[in-house]
């Protein structure tokens, strides 16, 4: 049925004899060449799978590390950096805090430094109010003394240019009337810096006389005087809203000036440089020279210089001192 040449084919068929008449031929077994090739392919495939697994593991690790870093630094905001302040104190702030935030925090700290308890100031607390509701109710802001900016003084004689114009002296001359006394010294001594005679001889200066409390003082004649609070307060106004004020109140507890001042401003001592002496009275001035307090008879007097709300430059500081120095009782 089959030739011998077919039996000798490279892929020889196997012969299975069932009996004398029936013979079955099957496909031959794989040769060694194909077996070897198959084994080689399996080994190569195994190595490639192992390399791919390692790469997936490494890439997965990098992704996880990046994710954790993102959560840590961005979402949780745990990254911090040290900020060294001008006073050398080191504070820790969040890295995502802006420079403006830091300035706000620093400003808040400065404001908090100025907050003191009412208990320390001996300020009474309303007994009808629930004082335990809010601790902020027991705190007040104490304003610090701010030394105002100096006014322009072209000739540097001590009088501001505004005062020179007010008194008709020369802003460019140290000694307007050329009498060998500078303009400021003449004013503080009660003399006219623009010519001969006393200060009241200057047509720009007048004397105010109060009928209710019997006091008087010098003031610029071009300024307006107003009475308020039934005559207990005087306002001497300049056109740009700067003004001098005189307030009178009753010394109810008959305190001495030192006792009243210490209680009023919660201080234990008074700097000796704050005391001033005028002909009829002795007073205490504030550290910025804008307030003067004294007691005469049964009353407490407060003479003040209000700088207004424009630029707050004390253009008339020496005119204010002139007024204080001339304040007397008849």
C-alpha positions as CSV (number, residue, x, y, z in Angstrom):
1,X,0.0,0.0,0.0
2,X,3.0,2.4,0.8
3,X,6.4,2.3,-0.8
4,X,9.6,1.7,1.2
5,X,10.8,5.2,0.1
6,X,8.0,6.7,2.0
7,X,9.1,4.8,5.1
8,X,12.5,6.3,4.8
9,X,11.3,9.9,4.8
10,X,13.0,12.3,7.2
11,X,9.9,12.3,9.3
12,X,9.5,8.5,9.3
13,X,6.1,7.1,10.1
14,X,5.7,4.5,12.8
15,X,4.1,1.2,11.8
16,X,1.7,-0.6,14.1
17,X,0.6,-4.0,13.0
18,X,-2.7,-5.2,14.2
19,X,-2.7,-8.6,12.3
20,X,-1.6,-10.0,9.0
21,X,-4.0,-7.9,7.0
22,X,-4.3,-4.7,9.0
23,X,-1.4,-2.3,9.6
24,X,-1.8,1.3,11.1
25,X,0.7,4.0,10.5
26,X,1.0,6.9,13.1
27,X,2.7,10.3,12.9
28,X,6.3,10.1,14.1
29,X,7.6,11.5,17.4
30,X,9.2,15.0,17.4
31,X,12.8,14.9,16.4
32,X,15.5,16.1,18.9
33,X,16.0,19.3,16.9
34,X,12.4,20.5,17.6
35,X,12.6,19.4,21.3
36,X,15.7,21.4,21.8
37,X,14.2,24.5,20.2
38,X,11.1,24.3,22.3
39,X,13.2,24.0,25.5
40,X,15.2,27.0,24.5
41,X,12.1,29.1,23.8
42,X,10.7,28.2,27.2
43,X,13.9,29.3,29.0
44,X,14.0,32.6,27.1
45,X,10.3,33.3,27.9
46,X,10.9,32.6,31.6
47,X,13.8,35.1,31.7
48,X,11.8,37.8,30.0
49,X,8.9,37.4,32.4
50,X,11.3,37.7,35.3
51,X,12.8,41.0,33.9
52,X,9.3,42.4,33.3
53,X,8.3,41.6,36.9
54,X,11.3,43.4,38.3
55,X,10.6,46.5,36.2
56,X,7.0,46.6,37.2
57,X,8.1,46.3,40.9
58,X,10.6,49.2,40.5
59,X,8.1,51.5,38.7
60,X,5.4,50.7,41.2
61,X,7.8,51.6,44.1
62,X,8.6,54.9,42.5
63,X,5.0,55.8,42.0
64,X,4.2,54.9,45.6
65,X,7.0,57.0,46.9
66,X,5.9,60.0,44.8
67,X,2.3,59.6,46.0
68,X,3.4,59.6,49.7
69,X,5.6,62.6,49.1
70,X,2.8,64.5,47.5
71,X,0.4,63.7,50.4
72,X,3.1,64.7,53.0
73,X,4.3,68.0,51.5
74,X,1.2,69.3,49.7
75,X,-1.9,67.9,51.3
76,X,-0.8,67.6,54.9
77,X,1.4,70.7,54.7
78,X,4.0,69.3,57.0
79,X,7.0,70.9,55.4
80,X,8.5,73.6,57.6
81,X,11.2,76.1,57.3
82,X,12.9,78.2,60.0
83,X,12.5,82.0,59.8
84,X,14.9,84.1,61.8
85,X,13.5,87.4,63.0
86,X,15.4,90.6,63.5
87,X,15.7,90.0,67.2
88,X,17.3,86.6,66.6
89,X,14.3,84.6,67.8
90,X,13.7,81.6,65.6
91,X,10.1,80.7,64.7
92,X,8.7,77.9,62.7
93,X,6.2,78.6,60.0
94,X,4.5,76.4,57.3
95,X,6.5,76.4,54.0
96,X,3.5,77.4,52.1
97,X,3.0,80.5,54.2
98,X,3.6,83.6,52.1
99,X,5.8,86.6,53.2
100,X,2.6,88.6,53.7
101,X,1.2,85.9,56.1
102,X,4.4,86.1,58.1
103,X,4.2,89.9,58.3
104,X,0.6,89.6,59.5
105,X,1.6,87.1,62.2
106,X,4.4,89.4,63.3
107,X,2.0,92.3,63.4
108,X,-0.5,90.2,65.4
109,X,2.3,89.4,67.9
110,X,3.1,93.1,68.3
111,X,-0.5,94.0,68.9
112,X,-0.8,91.1,71.4
113,X,2.3,92.5,73.2
114,X,0.3,95.7,73.8
115,X,-2.7,93.9,75.3
116,X,-2.9,93.9,79.1
117,X,-5.4,92.6,81.6
118,X,-7.8,95.0,83.2
119,X,-6.8,93.5,86.6
120,X,-3.4,95.0,86.1
121,X,-4.8,98.4,85.1
122,X,-7.2,98.4,88.0
123,X,-10.1,99.0,85.6
124,X,-13.5,98.0,87.2
125,X,-15.5,95.2,85.5
126,X,-19.3,95.5,85.3
127,X,-20.7,93.2,88.0
128,X,-24.0,92.9,86.1
129,X,-22.2,91.4,83.1
130,X,-21.2,87.8,82.8
131,X,-17.4,88.4,82.8
132,X,-16.6,84.7,82.3
133,X,-18.3,84.7,78.9
134,X,-15.3,86.0,76.9
135,X,-11.8,86.5,78.1
136,X,-11.4,89.2,75.4
137,X,-13.8,91.4,77.4
138,X,-11.1,91.7,80.1
139,X,-8.5,93.1,77.8
140,X,-7.9,96.6,76.4
141,X,-5.4,98.0,74.0
142,X,-2.9,100.4,75.4
143,X,-1.7,102.8,72.8
144,X,2.0,103.5,72.6
145,X,3.4,107.1,72.5
146,X,4.2,108.1,69.0
147,X,6.6,111.0,68.6
148,X,5.1,113.1,65.7
149,X,7.1,114.2,62.7
150,X,8.8,117.6,63.0
151,X,7.5,120.5,61.1
152,X,9.6,122.4,58.4
153,X,11.9,125.0,59.9
154,X,13.9,126.6,57.0
155,X,16.1,129.0,59.0
156,X,16.5,126.5,61.9
157,X,15.7,129.1,64.6
158,X,13.3,126.7,66.4
159,X,10.1,128.2,64.9
160,X,8.4,126.2,62.2
161,X,7.7,128.0,58.9
162,X,4.0,127.8,59.7
163,X,4.6,129.7,63.0
164,X,6.8,132.3,61.3
165,X,4.0,133.0,58.8
166,X,1.5,133.2,61.6
167,X,3.6,135.8,63.5
168,X,4.8,137.6,60.3
169,X,8.4,136.8,61.0
170,X,10.8,135.8,58.2
171,X,11.1,132.0,57.7
172,X,14.6,132.6,56.2
173,X,16.0,134.7,59.0
174,X,17.2,133.4,62.4
175,X,16.6,136.8,63.9
176,X,13.9,138.6,62.1
177,X,14.1,142.0,63.9
178,X,17.9,141.8,64.2
179,X,18.1,142.5,67.9
180,X,20.6,139.7,68.6
181,X,17.9,137.4,70.0
182,X,16.6,134.6,67.8
183,X,12.9,134.5,67.1
184,X,12.1,131.4,69.3
185,X,13.8,132.8,72.4
186,X,11.9,136.0,72.1
187,X,8.5,134.2,72.0
188,X,9.3,132.0,75.0
189,X,10.4,135.1,76.9
190,X,7.2,137.0,76.1
191,X,8.6,139.4,73.5
192,X,7.6,140.2,69.9
193,X,10.1,138.4,67.5
194,X,8.9,140.6,64.6
195,X,9.7,144.0,66.2
196,X,10.1,145.9,69.4
197,X,7.8,145.4,72.4
198,X,6.1,142.6,74.2
199,X,4.5,139.6,72.6
200,X,1.0,141.1,72.8
201,X,2.3,144.0,70.7
202,X,2.4,141.6,67.8
203,X,-0.9,142.2,65.9
204,X,-1.3,138.4,65.4
205,X,-1.4,137.5,69.1
206,X,-4.3,138.3,71.5
207,X,-5.2,137.4,75.1
208,X,-8.3,135.3,75.9
209,X,-9.9,135.9,79.3
210,X,-12.3,133.3,80.7
211,X,-15.1,134.7,82.9
212,X,-16.3,131.3,84.3
213,X,-12.9,130.1,85.8
214,X,-11.0,133.4,85.8
215,X,-8.0,132.3,83.7
216,X,-6.3,133.9,80.7
217,X,-3.8,132.9,78.0
218,X,-2.3,134.1,74.7
219,X,-3.5,132.7,71.4
220,X,-3.3,133.4,67.6
221,X,-5.9,136.1,66.9
222,X,-6.8,134.4,63.5
223,X,-7.8,131.2,65.3
224,X,-11.5,130.6,66.3
225,X,-12.5,130.0,69.9
226,X,-15.5,127.8,70.6
227,X,-17.1,126.9,74.0
228,X,-18.5,123.4,74.5
229,X,-19.8,121.4,77.5
230,X,-21.3,124.5,79.1
231,X,-18.0,126.4,79.1
232,X,-16.0,123.6,80.7
233,X,-14.1,123.0,77.4
234,X,-12.6,125.5,75.0
235,X,-11.4,124.7,71.5
236,X,-9.0,127.1,69.8
237,X,-9.1,126.1,66.1
238,X,-6.7,126.6,63.2
239,X,-8.1,126.5,59.7
240,X,-6.6,123.1,58.9
241,X,-8.4,121.5,61.9
242,X,-5.4,121.5,64.3
243,X,-6.5,122.9,67.6
244,X,-5.6,123.7,71.2
245,X,-8.1,122.6,73.9
246,X,-8.6,123.6,77.6
247,X,-10.8,121.2,79.7
248,X,-11.8,121.8,83.3
249,X,-13.2,119.1,85.6
250,X,-13.9,118.9,89.3
251,X,-11.3,117.3,91.6
252,X,-13.9,115.1,93.3
253,X,-11.5,113.1,95.5
254,X,-9.3,116.1,96.4
255,X,-6.2,114.3,95.1
256,X,-2.8,115.9,94.7
257,X,-1.6,116.3,91.1
258,X,0.9,113.4,91.5
259,X,-1.8,111.1,93.0
260,X,-4.3,112.0,90.3
261,X,-1.8,111.5,87.5
262,X,-0.5,108.1,88.8
263,X,-4.1,106.8,89.2
264,X,-5.3,108.2,85.9
265,X,-2.4,106.7,83.9
266,X,-1.6,103.7,86.1
267,X,2.0,104.6,86.7
268,X,4.1,104.2,89.9
269,X,6.6,107.0,89.2
270,X,6.7,110.3,87.2
271,X,9.8,111.3,85.3
272,X,11.2,114.5,86.8
273,X,11.5,115.9,83.2
274,X,7.7,115.9,82.9
275,X,7.2,118.6,85.5
276,X,6.8,122.2,84.4
277,X,6.5,125.3,86.5
278,X,4.5,128.4,85.4
279,X,3.9,131.5,87.4
280,X,0.6,130.5,89.1
281,X,0.8,126.7,89.0
282,X,2.9,123.5,88.6
283,X,2.0,120.9,86.1
284,X,2.9,117.6,84.5
285,X,3.3,117.2,80.7
286,X,3.0,114.1,78.7
287,X,6.1,112.5,77.1
288,X,5.1,113.7,73.6
289,X,4.6,117.3,75.0
290,X,1.1,117.5,73.6
291,X,-0.8,117.4,77.0
292,X,-0.4,119.4,80.2
293,X,-2.2,118.7,83.4
294,X,-2.4,120.7,86.6
295,X,-4.6,121.4,89.6
296,X,-5.8,124.8,90.6
297,X,-8.3,125.3,93.4
298,X,-10.8,122.5,93.3
299,X,-10.4,121.8,89.6
300,X,-8.2,119.7,87.3
301,X,-7.0,121.4,84.1
302,X,-6.1,119.7,80.9
303,X,-4.4,121.8,78.1
304,X,-3.9,119.8,75.0
305,X,-2.7,120.1,71.4
306,X,-4.8,118.1,68.9
307,X,-3.0,117.5,65.6
308,X,-6.1,116.9,63.6
309,X,-6.6,114.2,61.0
310,X,-4.6,115.5,58.0
311,X,-0.9,114.8,58.4
312,X,-0.5,115.0,62.2
313,X,2.6,117.3,62.0
314,X,2.9,119.7,65.0
315,X,3.3,122.9,63.1
316,X,2.4,125.1,66.0
317,X,4.3,123.4,68.9
318,X,5.9,126.7,70.0
319,X,2.6,128.6,69.8
320,X,1.2,125.8,72.1
321,X,4.1,126.3,74.5
322,X,3.4,130.1,74.3
323,X,-0.2,129.5,75.3
324,X,0.8,127.1,78.2
325,X,3.4,129.6,79.5
326,X,1.0,132.5,79.5
327,X,-1.8,130.5,81.2
328,X,-2.6,132.4,84.4
329,X,-5.4,133.2,86.9
330,X,-6.6,136.6,87.8
